[in-house]
Amino acid sequence: MKKVIVVLMVMLSATTFAQKGEKYRRGDMRQMTATQMATLKTKKMALALDLTKEQQAKIQALNLENATQLTERIAERKARRNSGEMHKPSADERFERENQHLDRMIAQKGKMKKILSDEQYVRWEKMVRRNATHRKGKRDHRSARR
């Protein structure tokens, strides 16, 4: 009887762990339209920051702009990959790309500071930092698996 229970427990735990891979993946987000991505992000921010309707509308426009730019960059990269133009970027290309990324982030912070109250802005910065740390941890974990 004990052996049957042990076998059942092992089978149950094995099936539980086998289901783990069906979680949300970042790639799923890339299959959404820019409008869908912006809407979801705005609603999450509205819940986390207690945004007013006016703030939600402004942030929706900002998120839509960012999501549109993201989808364009993804499409460009996919086109380069499919055409065989992908190459390892030089130090200058990496610098330029990182510089553009930081410029976009600085502009984003300035726009958010104009839209949000001081308290909301502090909470938003904490959210951004927490998300960046979370992504960095995932990135480190993925590289360790390779």
Secondary structure, DSSP 8 states (H G I E B T S, - for coil): -HHHHHHHHHHHHHHHHHGGGGS--HHHHHTS-HHHHHHHHHHHHHHHHT--HHHHHHHHHHHHHHHHHHHHHHHHHHHHHHHT------HHHHHHHHHHHHHHHHHHHHHHHHHS-HHHHHHHHHHHHHHHHHHHHHHHHHHHH-
